[in-house]
C-alpha cells in the first residue's frame, strides 16, 4: 500500500523570539521535633513572582492561526505550608499517631502585558481566564442581571440575563489540608486519611442541563404550585426603576428553562469545597518466625480502601474535585461527569 499524506495546518503559531520564564522568590522554613520526636512541627512560608510567562495568546483567525506563543504576564504566589505530627500514645504494644497538614496559597495575576484577559480554556458558555489583579483561573460567562443591591431582576417572574458576561468565580481554593491517624496494636495497624478543600468554584453543566430538562430532584419543586423566583421586579420605569420583592408565580418548567440554560451559567456555579475519606488501610504484620531461615525478613498483608466517601460537599450531584479533563485549562468545569470510583484491594509486601 502507498503512503497517504494528510496535510495539517497547526492552530498555534510558534514564536522564534520567545524567551525564558524567570521566577524569583524567597522561602523561609522551620522544622522542629520535641519530646523524643513525639511532637513534630514543620512550617514553610514562600513568596514567588514569575515573569515573562510563556502562554498562548489569541490572534486573529484570519491569520490562519488561533493562538501564538508569547512572553506575557507576571504572576505572584505566596502562601504557607504547615505540618504537625503528634504521637499521643507509645508503648511496646500500642501506639497512636496523628498528622495534620494545612496549605494556603494566594495566587494573583499581576500583569498580562496590556491584555484585558487571557483565555486559558473553556467549554460551551463558560471560559477559564486569567485577569489582572485576580486569582489565576477565573470562570467567565453569562450571569443574571442584578440591581445595585445584588438581587436578581425578574420580568414577568423570569430571571433576566446580564447582557455582558462577567466573572462568576475562580478555581483557587482558600486553603487545603488533611488529617491522618495511625493506630497500631501488636501486629495490627489501622491507617486513615481525611482531606479537605475550602473554597474554589466549579461550573456544573450537570445542573444546567438537569434543571433545564427536568430530570433532577430540584425540579420537582413547584410543579403543582409554580415558582416565585428569589429576587426583585421593577414597578417603576426603565430610566427610573423602583425594585420591589418579586411575587410573580410562573410554571416550574418555564422558570427552570429560563434560569438554567446555555444562555445563563451563574446558577450552576457552586462552591467546590469538600471533605473526603481518602484512605483507610488495615494491615497485619506477619510474625517474623514464620519465615525461619528464608530470604524473607518479614511480610505484611493489607486491606486498602481509597476514595471511600465524600463526607461533605456544597456542589450537588457531582464530585467537586472533578475536572472536564486533566488539562489545567479545563479545571473548574464539569460536563456530565461519571461517578467517582471507589477502590478496595489487597497489598502483600515482603521484606528482604
N, C-alpha and C positions, 0 to 999 in steps of 0.2 A: 504494500500500500504506500502511496505517496504521502508526503508531509503536507498537512493542512495548516496554512498560516492564518492566524486570526489577528487582524490589526486592533490595537488598543491605544486609546488616547487617554493618558492619565489625567485625573481631575485636579491634581495638585502640582503646582509649578515649583520646581526646585530653585533654590537661590544660591548661586555660586559665591555671593558676597556675605553669606551668613557667617556670624562669628560665634564664639563660645558663650555659654552662660556663666555668669560669675555669682558666687554665693559667699557672703561674708557674715560672720556672726560671732557671738560669744556664748559660752556654755559654762555653767557652774554646777557643781555637784558635791554631795557629801554622802558618804557611806559609813555607817557605824553599827557596831554589834555590842550588846551588853549582856551581862549575866550569863557568861559562858555560852554566848550565841543564842540564847533563848529569846532575846528581843533584838530584832534586826530592822534597820532603817536605811532606806536609800532614796535620796531626793536629787532631782536634776531640774535646773532652770535653763532655758535656752532662748535666744533671740537671733533669728537669722533673716537676712534680706537677700533675695535673689534678683539679679538684674539681667537685662538682655535675654529674657526667656524666649526660647525657640517655640513658636506657635504658628499654626496655620491661619493666616489672615484672609478673610473673604475678599475676592476681587470680582470684577465684572465678568459675568459668564460669557459676554461677547468676545472676551479674550481667548476663549477656548478652554479656560480653566475655571475652577470654582474657588480654590484657595491657593495661597502662595506662602511658603515658609519665610518667616522673618523674625528678627530680634525685636520683640515688643514686650514692654511691660516690666514692672517692678512689683514684687510681692514679698510681704513680710509675714513670718511665722514666729510667734513667741508663745511660750507656754511652760507648763510644769509637768513632771512625771514623778510619781510618788509610789513607793512600795514599802509596806510594813509587814513584818513577819513576827509571829508570836508562838513560841512553844509553851502552851499553857500547862501541860502535864507531861512529865517524862520520868518513867520508871523502867525497871528492867523488862517488864512485860507489856506496858501500856504507854502510849504517847498520843497527845492531841495537839495538832499544829494548825495555826490559822495564817493565811496570807491575804493581804488586801492590796490592790493596786488601783491607782487613780491617775488619769491623764486629762489635761485641759490644754487645748491649743487654740490660740486666737490667730486666725488667718485673714489677712486683709490685702486686697489688690490695691496697691498704692498708685500705680500708673499703668495706662495702656498705650502709651506713646501717642496720645492725641485721639485715640478711638473712643467712641462713646460706650461701646460694648463689643465683646468678642464672643461669638457663638462657639461653644465647645461641643455641642451636640444637641440632640433632641429628637422627639418623635411626635407625630401628629401636631397637636396645637400648643405644645409646651417646649421651650428651648432651655437648655442649660447654658448659662452665660457667665462670663467674668465681667464685672463692672467696677469702675473706680470707687474706692472708699467703701467697698462692700466685701463680704467674705467670698472667697473663690467658690464658684458654683452656685449661682442663684437661679431659681426657677422663674422663668419669664413667660407670661402668657395672658390670655384673656381672663378678666375678673369681673366682679359685679360692680355696677355703678352705685356709689355711696354718697351720702350727704356729708356735710362738714363734720358731723359727729361720728362718722364711720358706719352709720346704719344703711342697710341695703335699700335702695329705692325701688318701689313696686309701681307698676302701671296696670290697672285692672287686675290686681292680685298677682301679676307676673314679675319676678325679679328681673331687673334690667341689666344689660351688659355695658360695661365701660367701653366707650369707643376706642380707647387706647389700651394696648397691652401694658402690663405692669409686673413688678416683682411680686411673686406670690409666696416666696420662702427661699431658704437656702439649705444646702446639703451638709453644712458643717455642724457637728454636734456641739452642745455646750460642754459636755465632758463625757468620758467613758471610764469604765472600771470593772472590777470583778472581785469576788471573794472566793477563796479556796479553803477547803477543810480537809485535813489528812488525819485519819484516826487509825491507829494500829494496836492490835492486841495479839501478842504472841505471833503466830504465823499468818494472821489475817490482817488485812488493811482495807480501809474504805477511803476513796478519794472523790471529792465532789467539787464542782466549779460552777458558780453562778456569775454571769457577767451582765453588764447593763450599759445602756447608752441613754443619755438625757439630751433631748433636743434634736435638731436637724428636721428637715421636712421631706416629704415624699409625695409625688403626684401619682394617684392611683386611677388608671383607666378602668380597672375592675369596677370601681364605684361609679364612674361616669357612665359606662355602658350598662352596668347592672341597674342603676337608678332609671336610666333612660328607657330601658326595655322592660322594667318592672319585674325583674327576677330576684332582686334582693329583698331580704326581710323588711328593710326600712320602707319599702314601697307599699306595704300593707296598710300603713298608717294613712288615714284619710280616704280610703277607697269608698267608704259608705258616707262619710260626713263632709268630705272635701278638706282642703288645706288652707290655712291662713298663714302666709309666709311671714317670718320674723323680719321686721324692718319698718319702713315708713312709706307713705304715699303723699303726693303733693296735692293740696287742696287750693293752692294759690295759682300763680301763672308761671310760664316758663322763665320770664325775666325777674319775677318776684315770687319765688317759691315759698310755700308755707307747708312744712312737713309735719305730719301727724302720724301716729301709730297706724300701721296697715291693718285693716279689718275686713278686707275683701276675701271672700271664700271662692276658691277655684277647685276644679276637679283634680284628683291626685295625679292622674296621667298627664293632664295639661301642665301642672306645676312641675313635676319631675322632668318632663321633656324640655321645659324651659330652663330649669335650674341646673340640669346636668346634661351637657351635650358637648359636641366639639366646639360650639360657639363660646362656651364659658368653662374654664377649668378650675376656678378658685374653690368651688365647693368640694372638689376631690383632692385638695391638698391637705395633708394631715401631718401632725406631729409624729415623727418616726422613732420616738423613744421606745425602749423595750427593756424587759428583764427576762433573762433566759436561764434555764437549767442546761448548761452547756455540756457537762460531762458528769457521769457517775461511774466509778470503777471499783469493783470488788476483787481483791487479789488474795490468793493463798500461796504462801511461800512453802514449797515442798521441803521436808526435812532433809538436811544435808546427808544424813546417814543412809538415806535411800540409795545414794549413788556409789557408796563404797569407794573402790579404787578406780572408778571410771574416769574418763577425761572431763566429766562434768563436775563443777564445783557447787552447783545448785541450780534450781529451776523454780519457776513460778507460773501459775495459771490465773488468768484474769477474765472476768466478765465485764465488758465495757459497753456503756451506752452513751451515745453522743447526740447532741441537738435534741434532747429528750422532751422539752416542753417550753412554751412561751408563757412565762408566769404573769407577765403584764405587757400590754401594748395599748396604744391610743389609736392606731390606724386599723380600721375594721377589715375583716375578711382576708387579710394578707399578712405575710411575714414582713415586718417593716425593715428587715435587713436586706431586702431584695434589691436587685438592680436589673434593668432591662437586659443588660449583658455585662460581661466582665470589663468592658472598656470604661475608663474613668469618665469619658464624655457622656455616658448614659446612666450615671448614677442618679439616685433620687427620682427615678421614673419606673413605674410598674405597669405592665401591659399584659394582662391575662396570665399572671404568674402561676406556675404549678405549685402545689402544696410542698412545703419544706419536708425534706427527707429526714426521718429519724433512723439512726443506725444502732444495731445491737450486735455485738460479736464477741469472740474469744481471742485472747492472746496467750501464747505459750512461749515462755522465754527460758533459754538455757544459758548458764554462765560457764565459761571455760576457765 
